[in-house]
């Protein structure tokens, strides 16, 4: 069974890891590139890296990002040179960024570079950048428009987001689009709808391609809160409302036929009728993934379910 | 007093550090760039880095290169990605290479980038790359022609050097040439004559500019051996003969008027007449620099001496 997971931050990556544990699933993960940025002259792709590290088992599971046991010697040296260091790059991370940047400078597409990196790390799932082109999320705030990492890391999401846009040609990577077109099931992971999933679906042809397949979306918002990250606060400051239903409504607004089944956490069972009102089949499941087994269990349930 | 030291490897760098300790010396070090190479898509300048680390006090004094206390987490990650790792890049080193590469990609000359790095590390001496252009040493051997680091590090200098050439336009950096032209004294450091000093003097106009100033050369060969590195073996395999006199003869062959005074170690006092026969004033001094104080003492003696 060919499953495509759309993933951005922690939640989507964990769920992708769940599918990667299922032997009968041929997994492709379409990764958000809207968070990408250059630091120290190197291309940093936080969402792709989280997938590379998680699916290879290198991830620092406690933090949810970076490589376990990573050191920060280069970071200290960058500080000596007077470089901006608000975006912490671990030493292993720096190797990742340097290697990727070299492959790109030598002419590889981001899709090819990511495939080479995944293969080197022994990952059998395909990790597919949503776009091979620059496609950067920008956040409008009362303090001006900011590059995503500038807002997310440097300013710790403090100025409320009042608008989100994407900078770039908006061309989906051919491999990502093809994987979606050939998927038996597309899973929209429990990632931030606006800055993780939104940038993927905003690429030309992507929302249409997704909508044409059976689609399950998993809410990243549980009992009104995101497990991690600014999703809940962003949904509100951008006028999308609050709670898991706001997520379903957000996807419904993008394309009324996009999502077939919408997964609510057990804590939100009472919201099922509101989901049904949007024309999506509600499914109530335990969605909090504390262990690797939790991830596989949720993935197995979704594969077994009929979207 | 304006002193310019021509420096490549360990010996020249140590002597430059000696001059940097003298308060009445305005020091500029012209650094060999023939050893430069790209690793992981980043420009590595081993001789400039040795100067940056030595003059800032960051150097791993025991090894004579790299940053004290450096870690190798990135190196291990590069290995995971299947990158060639025969050239060990420490994590702090990697920051150095990334920072330099970024400055160059943004349009800085190597001279400007090096000045920014030296300033950031609190170095008051000027470190001047001999050339702002690519000027790479290549070693001809029975096993073919090799890039310098390929021969020096990967093959550990094993195939004997039977020829040396330089690849690039051969243009001296304007700042380096100007520093030489304005020097009260030029010191040819006890670095490898062929691959550290030779590439500097081979740049258009450089040997002439050096020859026009008072010049002291310090032999890197003591009692027939180099303290470190392949200088003695290279001199022989390239047909320049052996011992400290071969070094003097090598410089004499480049330009008979290049060196005014040639410093022999005390162990080679008996060679003084041979130096005098070449038209250079021999000076016999303790040249082994075990401590920072040794470096300053030798530098002070050279400044006090009349070339």
Interface residues (C-beta under 8 A of the other chain):
Chain A: X40 X41 X42 X67 X69 X70 X71 X73 X74 X75 X76 X77 X78 X80 X81 X82 X83 X90 X91 X92 X94 X95 X96 X98 X99 X101 X102 X105 X106 X117 X120 X121
Chain B: X40 X41 X42 X67 X69 X70 X71 X73 X74 X75 X76 X77 X78 X80 X81 X82 X83 X90 X91 X92 X94 X95 X96 X98 X99 X101 X102 X105 X106 X117 X120 X121
